[in-house]
Amino acid sequence: MDEQATIALVLNGDQRAFGALVHRYKHMVHTVTWRVLRHEQDAEEATQDVFVKAYQRLGEYHGTSKFSTWLYSIAYRTAITALRRRKPDSRSLEELSVVGREPGTTPAEPTADRVAALERALRHLSPEDAAVVTMFYLEELSVQEIVTITGIGASNVKVKLHRSRKRLQEVLQLQLKEEAWDLTTGN
């Protein structure tokens, strides 16, 4: 069923149709909230909040942008709000040891592949910058879509992407040097 038809069904009270939208977009929404919040439980709570808000505001969606962009905007802003409301870091040491890891991974898992290296490097960016990088490179959203989602200007998005690329390059080069050193010293 096409997206607009599904939305029309939801607006007419079909909760199963909304379940189809949740199923289709839950990974995308969770990725956004996790990238900003960098804490699994907080990201899961924010993801639930996003879908509650989307359900409540679905009548406000007018189709002027893609539904995914509209939903992404709610996810990003919900995560930023949750980040700002978060108390100073009062999580346990166990929780802190996995901050910044992709959901479902553990410290014991190997991180030799490029995706893992990128994930580690993204932790060196601010949550907002990491979210913008994720939207642009991993979710393949356009600068204009990111502007719509975040509410920041196009030039600001481009500056964030440029600075983030430079920072990621520095971090990745440092990681490669450290890995090479570990390989040569046997550590």
Residue pairs with C-beta under 8 A, 6 or more apart in sequence:
1 9
1 17
1 20
3 21
3 67
4 63
6 17
6 20
6 21
7 17
7 21
7 58
7 61
7 67
9 17
10 17
10 18
10 21
10 55
10 58
11 58
11 59
18 55
18 58
21 54
21 67
22 51
25 68
25 71
26 47
26 51
28 68
28 71
28 72
28 75
28 139
29 47
29 50
29 51
29 71
29 72
29 75
30 43
30 44
30 47
30 103
31 134
31 138
31 139
32 72
32 75
32 76
32 79
32 131
32 134
32 135
33 42
33 43
33 44
33 46
33 47
33 50
33 75
33 78
33 79
33 82
34 40
34 43
34 102
34 103
35 79
35 122
35 127
35 130
35 131
35 134
36 76
36 79
36 80
36 82
36 83
36 127
36 128
36 130
36 131
37 43
37 46
37 79
37 82
37 83
37 86
37 127
38 99
38 100
38 123
38 127
39 91
39 95
39 99
40 98
40 103
42 82
42 86
43 79
43 103
45 82
46 75
46 78
46 79
46 82
47 75
49 78
49 82
50 71
50 74
50 75
50 78
53 74
53 78
54 71
54 74
57 74
61 67
61 70
65 145
65 148
66 145
69 141
69 145
69 148
69 149
72 135
72 139
72 141
72 145
72 149
73 148
73 149
73 150
73 151
76 131
76 135
76 149
76 150
77 151
79 127
79 131
80 127
80 128
83 127
89 96
91 99
97 107
98 105
98 106
98 107
99 123
100 119
100 120
100 122
100 123
101 107
101 119
102 119
110 116
111 117
111 119
111 120
117 172
117 175
118 168
118 172
120 171
120 175
121 168
121 171
121 172
121 175
122 130
122 133
122 134
122 168
123 130
124 167
124 168
124 171
125 133
125 164
125 167
125 168
128 150
128 160
129 160
129 163
129 164
129 167
130 164
131 150
132 146
132 150
132 157
132 160
132 161
132 164
133 160
133 161
133 164
133 165
133 168
135 141
135 145
135 146
135 149
136 143
136 146
136 157
136 161
141 149
143 154
143 157
143 158
143 161
144 154
146 157
147 153
147 154
147 157
150 157
152 160
181 187
